Amino acid sequence: MNSAPSSKPAKPAQGAHRVAIAACYGTFLEWYDFLTFAALAVWFGPLFFPPEDPTAGLLASLATFGAGMIVRPLGAALFGSLGDRIGRRKVFMITIVLMGGATLAVGLLPTYAQAGLWASGLLLLLRLLQGLSAGGEIGGSAVYLTEHAPLRSRGLFTSVLQLMGPLGILASTLQIAWLQQALTSEEFLSWGWRVPFWVSFLLLLISIKARIALHETPIFHQLQAQAQLSRTPLRDCFRDRQTLARMGILFLCISAGGGVLFFSAQVYSGVFLKTIAQLNGAESSLLVAIGTMVLFPLTLFAGWLSDQIGRRPVVITGLAIGCLSIYPVFYQWLALSQAPANAVFWPAALLMVLLTVPLALVTGPQTALLAELFPARTRYSAAALPHNLAAGWIGGLLPFIITLINEQTGNPLAGLWYPTVLLSLALLVALRWLPETRGNDLSK
């Protein structure tokens, strides 16, 4: 690996930006595919589960969404180890094809009315494949992009990757909102819901072309040339006490906090606005889209700010604001449901913006942090596993657990204490143990 063109880093500016575009587009597709399911979770209840009990159908739909999140750590363990052993780029090709194929298949599934429990089972199987793919992609993409990033603007440069999740859900929710406006309810439930999954196939072809052009990271080539690659990356992670401790910090603090804020603001908010605050589907989707559009500049700002003052103070500020804002925002949304219809939308939109601020502050520096915390030879595994454990088991199950607590208590706000407690724990961990990583040498 000394003379091949792909082993040499491209000229910093132009090469790095090409890498960013190609890597981010693939991650956008992963998130588009993964979150289209979340955006349709409310409609999947009657489509794929017994229609007699709508509440049970909603819970089953949210649980199926959560199942994909549960297996994300398995994908992280499998593909993370491969990424440390055979290279980041090869793993990216596998994960994108797996995600794209599973998503297209969802759009071709028969419904419960057509196939009964077979439809429910196949939907679950495809969701599990999506989860495995996402586990390999999310976390690994952070490592790949950060290893190409300019040192002094690493936070800003890599914060772009955090926009791919919101951009993916924006693309899916706007598409679904447009379909709901253009089609009758019967047409949407009959075939309109399938369109976003069919569109993903076209996006997959573009993504494969973009990823074929990617080069391996210079740091991986350096490890390979010096025969320093780890044969057992996960085992090495657990044997090294500092790496293991930082995996715990990543799990409990950065990834758990970011996951709770993301799924509260970008996923559960839509469910709450439609099913509890009683807004119509199009308005609920538009409010989520507004939050997403505001998130774009705020995330870039947070990444830039972390380059100026450090990752630690930015993340701690976001966690603190999140602790104080989640319950009041949802409480006010519920109160607005009693107001006249023409006086609801813009106050609800301002509340969505308030919920977006802490999300941006935590996720803006997150990409750089994922890579900066760990040594190069086990970085993919060390970052991907705890990140996907937190995002999958804590963040991904959040909508289901909140809904379940609400149902069990009969209080539509009771479940919101769950994310508040989780964010409080993340804040305490950050205050005590989160290190400052700005400027760390990624080659070591």
Residue pairs with C-beta under 8 A, 6 or more apart in sequence:
1 7
1 221
1 224
1 225
2 225
6 215
6 216
7 215
7 216
7 218
7 221
7 225
8 218
8 221
9 15
9 148
9 215
9 218
10 16
10 18
10 19
10 215
12 150
13 150
15 148
16 148
16 149
16 150
16 157
18 213
19 144
19 145
19 148
19 214
19 215
20 145
20 148
20 157
20 160
20 161
21 210
22 210
22 211
22 213
22 214
23 92
23 141
23 144
23 145
23 161
23 214
24 145
24 160
24 161
24 163
24 164
25 206
25 207
25 210
26 92
26 96
26 137
26 141
26 207
26 210
26 211
27 137
27 138
27 141
27 161
27 164
28 164
28 167
28 168
28 171
29 96
29 99
29 100
29 168
29 200
29 203
29 204
29 207
30 95
30 96
30 99
30 133
30 134
30 137
30 138
30 164
30 168
31 164
31 165
31 167
31 168
31 169
32 167
32 168
32 169
32 171
32 172
32 200
32 203
33 99
33 100
33 102
33 103
33 130
33 168
33 200
34 68
34 99
34 130
34 134
34 168
35 165
35 168
35 169
35 172
35 266
35 267
36 103
36 168
36 172
36 176
36 196
36 197
36 200
37 44
37 65
37 68
37 106
37 127
37 130
38 65
38 169
38 267
38 399
39 169
39 172
39 173
39 176
39 196
39 270
39 285
40 176
40 193
40 196
41 58
41 61
41 62
41 65
41 271
41 399
42 58
42 61
42 270
42 271
42 274
42 275
42 281
43 188
43 189
43 193
44 61
44 64
44 123
45 51
45 54
45 57
45 58
45 60
45 61
46 54
46 57
46 112
46 189
47 111
47 112
47 189
47 193
48 60
48 61
48 64
48 109
48 111
48 112
48 119
48 120
48 123
49 56
49 57
49 60
49 61
49 112
49 120
50 56
50 57
50 112
51 57
51 112
55 407
58 275
58 403
59 400
59 403
59 404
59 407
60 120
62 271
62 399
62 400
62 403
63 400
64 120
64 123
64 124
64 127
65 127
65 396
65 399
65 400
66 396
66 397
66 399
66 400
67 124
67 127
67 128
67 131
68 127
68 128
68 130
68 131
68 134
68 396
69 131
69 391
69 392
69 393
69 395
69 396
69 397
70 131
70 392
70 393
70 396
70 397
71 128
71 131
71 132
71 135
71 392
72 131
72 132
72 134
72 135
72 138
72 388
72 389
72 391
72 392
72 396
73 135
73 385
73 388
73 389
73 392
73 393
74 131
74 132
74 135
75 95
75 131
75 132
75 133
75 134
75 135
75 136
75 388
76 135
76 136
76 139
76 381
76 384
76 385
76 387
76 388
76 389
77 135
77 234
77 381
77 384
77 385
78 132
78 135
78 136
79 91
79 94
79 95
79 135
79 136
79 137
79 140
79 384
80 136
80 139
80 140
80 233
80 234
80 380
80 381
80 383
80 384
80 385
81 232
81 233
81 234
81 380
81 381
82 90
82 91
82 94
82 136
83 91
83 136
83 140
83 143
83 380
83 381
83 384
84 229
84 230
84 233
84 377
84 378
84 379
84 380
84 381
85 229
85 230
85 231
85 233
87 216
87 220
87 224
88 140
88 143
88 144
88 147
88 216
88 217
88 220
88 380
89 144
89 211
89 214
89 215
89 216
91 136
91 140
91 380
92 137
92 140
92 141
92 144
92 211
92 214
93 208
93 211
93 212
94 136
95 133
95 134
95 136
95 137
95 140
96 133
96 137
96 204
96 207
96 208
96 211
97 204
97 208
98 129
98 132
98 133
99 129
99 130
99 133
99 134
99 137
100 200
100 201
100 203
100 204
100 207
101 129
101 204
102 126
102 127
102 129
102 130
102 133
103 126
103 130
103 197
103 200
103 204
104 197
104 198
104 200
104 201
104 204
105 126
106 123
106 126
106 127
106 197
107 194
107 195
107 196
107 197
107 198
107 200
108 194
108 197
109 119
109 122
109 123
109 126
110 118
110 119
110 122
111 119
112 119
112 120
115 122
131 392
134 388
135 384
135 388
135 392
136 384
138 384
138 387
138 388
138 391
139 370
139 380
139 383
139 384
139 385
139 387
139 388
140 380
140 383
140 384
141 161
142 158
142 161
142 366
142 367
142 370
142 371
142 383
142 387
143 217
143 370
143 371
143 379
143 380
143 383
143 384
144 217
145 157
145 158
145 160
145 161
145 367
146 154
146 158
146 367
146 368
146 370
146 371
146 372
146 442
147 217
147 218
147 219
147 220
147 371
147 379
147 442
148 217
148 218
149 157
149 158
149 368
150 157
151 439
152 307
153 304
153 307
154 307
154 368
154 372
154 438
155 303
155 304
155 305
155 306
155 307
155 311
155 364
155 365
155 368
155 438
156 300
156 303
156 304
156 307
157 303
158 303
158 367
158 368
158 371
159 299
159 300
159 302
159 303
159 304
159 363
159 364
159 365
159 367
159 368
160 300
160 303
161 367
162 299
162 303
162 363
162 364
162 366
162 367
163 295
163 296
163 299
163 300
165 262
165 266
166 266
166 292
166 295
166 296
166 299
167 292
167 296
169 266
169 267
169 288
169 292
170 289
170 292
170 293
172 196
173 270
173 285
173 288
173 289
173 292
174 285
174 289
175 195
175 196
175 199
176 193
176 196
176 285
177 281
177 282
177 285
177 286
177 289
179 188
179 192
179 193
179 195
179 196
180 188
180 192
180 281
180 282
180 285
181 282
183 192
219 376
219 442
219 443
220 376
222 376
222 443
223 229
223 376
223 377
228 377
229 377
230 236
230 377
230 378
233 377
233 378
233 380
233 381
233 382
234 378
234 381
234 385
236 243
236 377
236 378
237 243
237 244
237 247
237 378
237 381
237 382
237 385
238 244
240 375
240 378
243 374
243 375
243 378
243 382
245 433
246 373
246 374
246 382
246 435
247 374
247 382
247 385
247 386
248 386
249 373
249 429
249 433
249 434
249 435
250 369
250 370
250 373
250 383
250 386
250 387
250 390
251 386
251 387
251 389
251 390
252 390
252 425
252 426
252 429
253 315
253 319
253 426
253 429
253 430
253 433
253 434
254 315
254 362
254 366
254 369
254 370
254 387
254 426
254 430
254 434
255 366
255 386
255 387
255 388
255 389
255 390
255 391
255 395
256 390
256 394
256 395
256 422
256 425
256 426
257 315
257 318
257 319
257 322
257 362
257 422
257 423
257 426
257 427
257 430
258 359
258 362
258 363
258 366
258 391
258 395
259 390
259 391
259 394
259 395
259 396
259 398
260 322
260 394
260 395
260 398
260 419
260 422
260 423
260 426
261 318
261 322
261 358
261 359
261 362
261 363
261 423
262 359
262 363
262 391
262 395
263 395
263 396
263 398
263 399
264 326
264 355
264 398
264 419
265 291
265 295
265 352
265 355
265 356
265 359
266 288
266 291
266 292
266 359
267 398
267 399
268 398
268 399
268 402
269 287
269 288
269 291
269 330
269 352
269 355
270 284
270 285
270 287
270 288
271 399
271 403
272 330
272 333
273 279
273 283
273 284
273 287
273 288
273 333
273 348
274 280
274 281
274 284
276 334
276 337
276 406
276 412
277 333
277 334
277 336
277 337
277 348
278 337
279 287
279 337
279 344
279 348
283 345
287 345
287 348
287 349
287 352
288 352
290 349
290 352
290 353
291 352
291 353
291 355
291 356
294 352
294 353
294 356
295 356
295 359
295 360
298 356
298 357
298 360
298 361
298 364
299 360
299 363
299 364
300 364
301 360
301 364
302 314
302 318
302 360
302 361
302 362
302 363
302 364
302 365
303 364
303 365
303 367
303 368
304 364
305 314
305 364
306 314
306 315
306 364
306 365
306 368
306 438
307 438
310 436
310 438
311 365
311 368
311 369
311 372
311 436
311 437
311 438
312 430
312 434
312 435
312 436
314 361
314 364
314 365
315 361
315 362
315 365
315 366
315 369
315 430
315 434
316 427
316 430
316 431
316 434
317 361
318 357
318 358
318 359
318 360
318 361
318 362
319 358
319 362
319 423
319 426
319 427
319 430
320 358
320 427
321 357
321 358
321 361
322 358
322 359
322 362
322 423
323 420
323 423
323 424
323 427
325 354
325 355
325 357
325 358
326 355
326 416
326 419
326 420
326 423
327 413
327 416
327 417
327 420
329 351
329 352
329 354
329 355
330 413
330 416
331 413
331 416
332 347
332 351
333 348
333 351
334 412
334 413
336 344
336 347
336 348
337 344
339 347
368 437
368 438
369 437
370 383
370 387
371 379
371 383
371 442
372 437
372 438
372 440
372 442
373 382
373 383
373 435
373 437
374 382
374 383
375 382
375 444
376 442
376 443
376 444
379 442
394 422
398 418
398 419
401 415
401 418
402 415
402 416
402 418
402 419
403 415
404 415
405 414
405 415
405 418
406 412
406 413
406 414
406 415
409 415
